[in-house]
Amino acid sequence: MSSENIVVGQDAPQFQAAAYGQQASISLKDLLGKIVVLYFYPKDDTPGCTTEGQEFTTLYPEFQAAGAEILGVSRDSLASHEKFACKYHFPFPLLADTDEKLCQTFDVLKEKNMYGKTSIGVERSTFIIDRQGKIAYVERKVKAAGHAAAMLDLVKKLP
């Protein structure tokens, strides 16, 4: 499923992934009835990813009060996620997408050019999935600072 197919109002792609947090594995179907904020980030313990995670952490009680769960996703390992989550006290699960299946499903792997070197990396992106399992919002090319607050505003508007 490519990004052209992931549009507001359609069923969210089903997934199951290894997680660091409250449970060893998380599937979307287990979260039916909750709003899910699924955010993809490039790499554990880097400046933008840390900012984004910290802002989601600060607002986590408000997300929970609105009936939402936050799931962070990167290609890092569970061991890396554990170190990152413990260092910054993230209260939400981090999904380890080491085989890139989830990144491919949501089409967040993009060509990046840094210092003249081309590589494939995760484009910072967020998908809000409503209580019925449908895509309610898609944002790509996310800027980390202030993003969590903007997502909370959107979550609060969902039924």
KOLFIDREN-305051 format. One record per residue: x, y, z of N, C-alpha, C in turn; residue in one letter. Coordinates in pm, whole numbers, always signed. Each point is the difference from the previous one (the first is absolute). Layout:
<lumlo <X; Y; Z>; <X; Y; Z>; <X; Y; Z>; A>
...
% end
This chain:
<lumlo <+86; -118; +0>; <-86; +118; +0>; <+90; +124; +0>; M>
<lumlo <-12; +84; -96>; <+84; +120; -8>; <-74; +119; +58>; S>
<lumlo <+71; +110; +12>; <-58; +119; +62>; <-123; +49; -75>; S>
<lumlo <-4; -24; -131>; <-116; +43; -78>; <-124; -76; +45>; E>
<lumlo <+20; -121; +54>; <-111; -81; +45>; <-36; +25; +146>; N>
<lumlo <+86; +64; +75>; <-29; +29; +140>; <-60; +140; +5>; I>
<lumlo <-132; +0; -1>; <-72; +127; -1>; <-102; +3; +113>; V>
<lumlo <-33; +120; +40>; <-97; +20; +107>; <-131; -69; -37>; V>
<lumlo <-55; -73; +97>; <-127; -67; -17>; <+11; -147; -33>; G>
<lumlo <+117; -43; -44>; <+17; -142; -33>; <+45; -79; +122>; Q>
<lumlo <-21; -131; -4>; <+48; -86; +107>; <+152; +11; +10>; D>
<lumlo <+48; +8; +122>; <+145; +3; +21>; <+56; -139; -28>; A>
<lumlo <+120; -8; -56>; <+62; -131; -21>; <+20; -70; +135>; P>
<lumlo <-36; -127; +5>; <+19; -78; +123>; <+148; -33; +16>; Q>
<lumlo <+45; -4; +124>; <+138; -35; +28>; <+14; -61; +137>; F>
<lumlo <+109; -70; +18>; <+44; -48; +130>; <+150; +19; +2>; Q>
<lumlo <+51; +53; +111>; <+143; +30; +6>; <+53; -21; +141>; A>
<lumlo <+128; -34; +8>; <+68; -11; +129>; <+6; +138; +63>; A>
<lumlo <-20; +3; +133>; <-7; +129; +68>; <+82; +0; +127>; A>
<lumlo <+59; +116; +29>; <+58; +22; +132>; <-99; +86; +75>; Y>
<lumlo <-44; -47; +114>; <-98; +74; +79>; <-80; -98; +82>; G>
<lumlo <-130; +22; +7>; <-85; -81; +86>; <-14; -146; -47>; Q>
<lumlo <+8; -24; -130>; <-16; -134; -53>; <+105; -29; -105>; Q>
<lumlo <+26; -129; -21>; <+107; -40; -91>; <-37; +19; -147>; A>
<lumlo <-130; +1; -30>; <-46; +13; -137>; <-131; +78; +0>; S>
<lumlo <-18; +82; -102>; <-122; +79; -11>; <-56; -18; -140>; I>
<lumlo <-133; -21; -5>; <-67; -5; -130>; <-107; +108; -1>; S>
<lumlo <-27; +52; -118>; <-99; +105; -13>; <-138; -49; +42>; L>
<lumlo <-34; -124; -34>; <-133; -50; +34>; <-23; -2; +151>; K>
<lumlo <+106; -15; +80>; <-13; +1; +146>; <-33; +140; +53>; D>
<lumlo <+20; +100; -82>; <-24; +138; +42>; <-131; +57; -54>; L>
<lumlo <-79; -85; -65>; <-129; +44; -52>; <-83; +57; +115>; L>
<lumlo <-61; +115; -22>; <-75; +69; +104>; <+80; +115; +60>; G>
<lumlo <+129; +2; -27>; <+86; +111; +43>; <+45; +77; -124>; K>
<lumlo <+33; +125; +21>; <+66; +78; -105>; <+148; -36; +7>; I>
<lumlo <+63; -21; -114>; <+142; -34; -2>; <+76; +109; -74>; V>
<lumlo <+102; +54; +67>; <+92; +94; -63>; <+126; -81; -31>; V>
<lumlo <+16; -33; -127>; <+112; -82; -46>; <+102; +94; -63>; L>
<lumlo <+111; +22; +72>; <+99; +92; -56>; <+130; -72; -32>; Y>
<lumlo <+48; +24; -121>; <+124; -59; -49>; <+110; +104; +14>; F>
<lumlo <+114; -43; +52>; <+113; +90; +17>; <+128; -68; -47>; Y>
<lumlo <+100; +78; -41>; <+119; -59; -62>; <+89; -86; +90>; P>
<lumlo <+34; +48; +122>; <+101; -73; +77>; <-7; +35; +148>; K>
<lumlo <+12; -103; +83>; <+3; +19; +145>; <+113; +94; +42>; D>
<lumlo <-31; +79; +100>; <+98; +86; +70>; <+75; +97; -92>; D>
<lumlo <-71; +54; -98>; <+53; +109; -81>; <-81; +125; +36>; T>
<lumlo <+52; +119; -28>; <-65; +122; +51>; <-149; +16; -35>; P>
<lumlo <-37; -11; -127>; <-140; +19; -38>; <-89; -108; +57>; G>
<lumlo <+49; -122; -1>; <-80; -113; +49>; <-18; +9; +152>; C>
<lumlo <+102; +48; +68>; <-10; +19; +145>; <-101; +110; +31>; T>
<lumlo <+7; +111; -71>; <-95; +110; +20>; <-143; -49; -20>; T>
<lumlo <-22; -71; -109>; <-135; -49; -30>; <-49; -93; +111>; E>
<lumlo <+85; -95; +41>; <-38; -94; +105>; <-27; +69; +133>; G>
<lumlo <+81; +98; +34>; <-19; +73; +125>; <-130; +80; -1>; Q>
<lumlo <-33; +58; -114>; <-125; +76; -9>; <-121; -92; +10>; E>
<lumlo <+6; -117; -63>; <-109; -97; +15>; <-10; -47; +145>; F>
<lumlo <+115; -16; +68>; <+1; -41; +141>; <-67; +105; +88>; T>
<lumlo <+34; +126; -21>; <-60; +108; +79>; <-151; +1; -13>; T>
<lumlo <-49; -23; -119>; <-144; +8; -27>; <-71; -136; +12>; L>
<lumlo <+73; -105; +34>; <-57; -135; +4>; <-126; -10; +88>; Y>
<lumlo <-2; +60; +119>; <-123; -9; +81>; <-122; +59; -73>; P>
<lumlo <+20; +106; -76>; <-110; +60; -75>; <-44; -90; -117>; E>
<lumlo <+97; -64; -64>; <-35; -96; -106>; <-83; -114; +60>; F>
<lumlo <+43; -52; +115>; <-72; -109; +63>; <-141; +44; +41>; Q>
<lumlo <-12; +120; +52>; <-131; +52; +40>; <-94; +10; -120>; A>
<lumlo <+57; +21; -118>; <-79; +9; -123>; <-25; -138; -63>; A>
<lumlo <+47; -106; +67>; <-22; -135; -51>; <+99; -42; -107>; G>
<lumlo <+119; +58; +4>; <+99; -28; -105>; <+122; -73; +56>; A>
<lumlo <+58; -83; -86>; <+128; -64; +30>; <+102; +50; -101>; E>
<lumlo <+120; +20; +46>; <+110; +45; -86>; <+91; -119; -24>; I>
<lumlo <+40; -19; -124>; <+96; -103; -37>; <+109; +66; -84>; L>
<lumlo <+124; -7; +47>; <+112; +48; -78>; <+61; -116; -78>; G>
<lumlo <+42; +27; -123>; <+56; -106; -85>; <+130; +47; -64>; V>
<lumlo <+103; -84; +10>; <+122; +22; -78>; <+58; -136; -37>; S>
<lumlo <+106; +1; -77>; <+64; -124; -43>; <+99; -51; +104>; R>
<lumlo <+13; +69; +112>; <+94; -41; +104>; <-47; -129; +69>; D>
<lumlo <+93; -65; +67>; <-27; -126; +70>; <-74; +25; +132>; S>
<lumlo <-53; -108; +57>; <-64; +10; +131>; <+99; +47; +106>; L>
<lumlo <+124; -47; -8>; <+102; +42; +96>; <+25; +151; -10>; A>
<lumlo <+6; +51; -120>; <+18; +144; -21>; <-121; +76; +54>; S>
<lumlo <-121; -51; -28>; <-122; +63; +50>; <-2; +3; +152>; H>
<lumlo <+43; -110; +62>; <+1; -7; +146>; <+91; +108; +57>; E>
<lumlo <+118; +13; -55>; <+96; +101; +47>; <-57; +141; -18>; K>
<lumlo <-57; +26; -117>; <-58; +131; -33>; <-119; +32; +91>; F>
<lumlo <-92; -95; +14>; <-120; +21; +82>; <+35; +19; +147>; A>
<lumlo <+94; -78; +49>; <+40; +12; +141>; <+73; +132; +27>; C>
<lumlo <+83; +40; -93>; <+77; +125; +17>; <-92; +121; +12>; K>
<lumlo <-111; +0; -77>; <-89; +116; -3>; <-137; -27; +63>; Y>
<lumlo <-16; -119; +61>; <-123; -35; +74>; <-125; +6; -88>; H>
<lumlo <+9; -55; -119>; <-117; -3; -88>; <-104; -97; +56>; F>
<lumlo <-123; +45; +19>; <-104; -86; +57>; <-77; -82; -103>; P>
<lumlo <+31; +18; -127>; <-73; -66; -108>; <+93; -100; -70>; F>
<lumlo <-57; -99; -68>; <+81; -101; -67>; <+77; +54; -121>; P>
<lumlo <+117; -59; -21>; <+78; +24; -121>; <+5; -131; -76>; L>
<lumlo <-40; +4; -127>; <-4; -119; -83>; <+130; -14; -78>; L>
<lumlo <+56; -120; +3>; <+125; -29; -72>; <-35; -56; -137>; A>
<lumlo <+26; +77; -102>; <-30; -42; -137>; <+131; -34; -71>; D>
<lumlo <+70; -97; +56>; <+133; -33; -53>; <-5; -61; -140>; T>
<lumlo <-114; -61; -36>; <-12; -56; -135>; <-62; +99; -98>; D>
<lumlo <-32; +118; +48>; <-54; +112; -80>; <-138; -25; -58>; E>
<lumlo <-69; -104; +43>; <-133; -31; -55>; <-102; +110; +31>; K>
<lumlo <+2; +48; +123>; <-94; +105; +38>; <+32; +130; -74>; L>
<lumlo <+129; +32; -10>; <+42; +120; -74>; <-42; -9; -147>; C>
<lumlo <+13; -119; -57>; <-40; -19; -139>; <-152; +9; -15>; Q>
<lumlo <-73; -59; +93>; <-146; +3; -5>; <-52; +143; +0>; T>
<lumlo <+61; +85; +82>; <-44; +140; +11>; <+80; +93; -91>; F>
<lumlo <+87; -58; -83>; <+78; +74; -100>; <+75; +119; +59>; D>
<lumlo <+76; -28; +106>; <+78; +108; +63>; <+149; -9; -30>; V>
<lumlo <+42; -100; -77>; <+141; -10; -38>; <+22; +85; -124>; L>
<lumlo <+86; +99; +14>; <+24; +95; -109>; <+149; +17; -23>; K>
<lumlo <+34; +38; -122>; <+139; +29; -31>; <+38; +131; +66>; E>
<lumlo <+113; -2; +69>; <+50; +119; +68>; <+141; +28; -50>; K>
<lumlo <+36; +127; +0>; <+133; +40; -43>; <+62; +82; +110>; N>
<lumlo <+108; -54; +60>; <+67; +71; +107>; <+150; +4; -29>; M>
<lumlo <+53; +119; -7>; <+141; +21; -27>; <+44; -69; -128>; Y>
<lumlo <-87; +2; -101>; <+32; -57; -129>; <-20; -150; -12>; G>
<lumlo <-39; -64; +111>; <-25; -144; -2>; <-150; -25; -6>; K>
<lumlo <-40; -87; -88>; <-141; -36; -12>; <-25; -129; +77>; T>
<lumlo <-107; -2; +77>; <-37; -120; +74>; <-152; -4; +13>; S>
<lumlo <-50; -113; +45>; <-143; -15; +25>; <-20; +14; +150>; I>
<lumlo <-88; +90; +38>; <-26; +23; +142>; <-149; +19; +25>; G>
<lumlo <-35; +6; +127>; <-139; +18; +40>; <-35; +148; -7>; V>
<lumlo <-105; +30; -75>; <-54; +135; -5>; <-91; +16; +122>; E>
<lumlo <+31; +98; +85>; <-80; +22; +120>; <-146; +23; -42>; R>
<lumlo <-88; -90; +44>; <-139; +1; -43>; <-90; -44; +114>; S>
<lumlo <-124; +48; +0>; <-97; -39; +102>; <-133; -35; -64>; T>
<lumlo <-60; -106; +51>; <-132; -46; -44>; <-88; -9; +123>; F>
<lumlo <-116; +66; -4>; <-97; -15; +108>; <-107; -96; -50>; I>
<lumlo <-24; -103; +80>; <-98; -103; -33>; <-115; +13; +100>; I>
<lumlo <-122; +9; -51>; <-115; +22; +89>; <-42; -129; +72>; D>
<lumlo <-100; +13; +84>; <-46; -112; +84>; <-53; -119; -81>; R>
<lumlo <-41; +26; -124>; <-51; -107; -86>; <+110; -61; -88>; Q>
<lumlo <+124; +47; +16>; <+112; -55; -77>; <+18; +64; -136>; G>
<lumlo <-55; +119; -17>; <+12; +71; -127>; <+103; +113; +12>; K>
<lumlo <+65; +30; -111>; <+96; +111; -2>; <-78; +131; +17>; I>
<lumlo <+34; +75; +104>; <-68; +128; +26>; <+87; +118; -42>; A>
<lumlo <+134; -20; -7>; <+90; +111; -33>; <+134; -58; -42>; Y>
<lumlo <+63; +65; -97>; <+133; -38; -48>; <+84; +127; -9>; V>
<lumlo <+120; -5; +57>; <+95; +111; -16>; <+137; -57; -29>; E>
<lumlo <+62; +51; -106>; <+135; -42; -38>; <+93; +122; +11>; R>
<lumlo <+129; -28; -4>; <+101; +106; +12>; <-23; +84; +126>; K>
<lumlo <-24; -71; +110>; <-30; +62; +128>; <+121; +74; +55>; V>
<lumlo <-23; +114; +57>; <+101; +73; +78>; <-25; -39; +145>; K>
<lumlo <+102; -47; +69>; <-17; -59; +134>; <-56; +98; +103>; A>
<lumlo <+58; +119; +8>; <-41; +96; +104>; <-144; +45; -23>; A>
<lumlo <-82; -17; +103>; <-139; +44; -6>; <-95; -101; -62>; G>
<lumlo <+52; -108; -53>; <-83; -98; -69>; <-98; -71; +93>; H>
<lumlo <+46; -39; +118>; <-86; -73; +93>; <-122; +83; +39>; A>
<lumlo <+19; +128; +25>; <-113; +87; +37>; <-100; +10; -115>; A>
<lumlo <+49; +9; -122>; <-89; +7; -116>; <-79; -130; -14>; A>
<lumlo <+64; -114; +26>; <-69; -129; -9>; <-104; -12; +111>; M>
<lumlo <+32; +52; +118>; <-97; -4; +110>; <-125; +80; -35>; L>
<lumlo <+18; +115; -60>; <-115; +81; -43>; <-89; -79; -95>; D>
<lumlo <+61; -71; -94>; <-77; -81; -95>; <-70; -116; +70>; L>
<lumlo <+71; -67; +89>; <-59; -113; +73>; <-122; +44; +79>; V>
<lumlo <+8; +115; +64>; <-110; +50; +81>; <-126; +30; -83>; K>
<lumlo <+16; +20; -128>; <-114; +29; -88>; <-68; -126; -53>; K>
<lumlo <+63; -115; +20>; <-58; -126; -50>; <-109; -49; +95>; L>
<lumlo <-104; -61; -57>; <-106; -53; +86>; <+47; -122; +79>; P>
% end
